Amino acid sequence: MFVLYPTQSGSLYKGITKGRHELLRLIKRTKYGELSEKALRKKKLRHSPLGMAFHLQDAVGAELLTKFTIGSGTFYKVAKL
């Protein structure tokens, strides 16, 4: 399989993958493996120039996270592979 990227896009790709990894690690460290959207949006990612909102949508789109809503708000949970 071949993937073509525009020139000078390596830093963007690196930021996306490192941010995704950091987000998953952040959620996995919690007691039940889930975290509220409000708590996640307050966090800053150290290894990515992109915002938390981008990485949340990216992880849900890549089916790495599951988004669910309960009475106390919206939560994200690591999807079972």
Secondary structure, 3 states (H helix, E strand, C coil): CCCCCCCCCHHHHHHHHHHHHHHHHHHHCCCCCEEEHHHHHHCCCCCCCCCHHHHHHHHHHCCCEEEEEECCEEEEEECCC
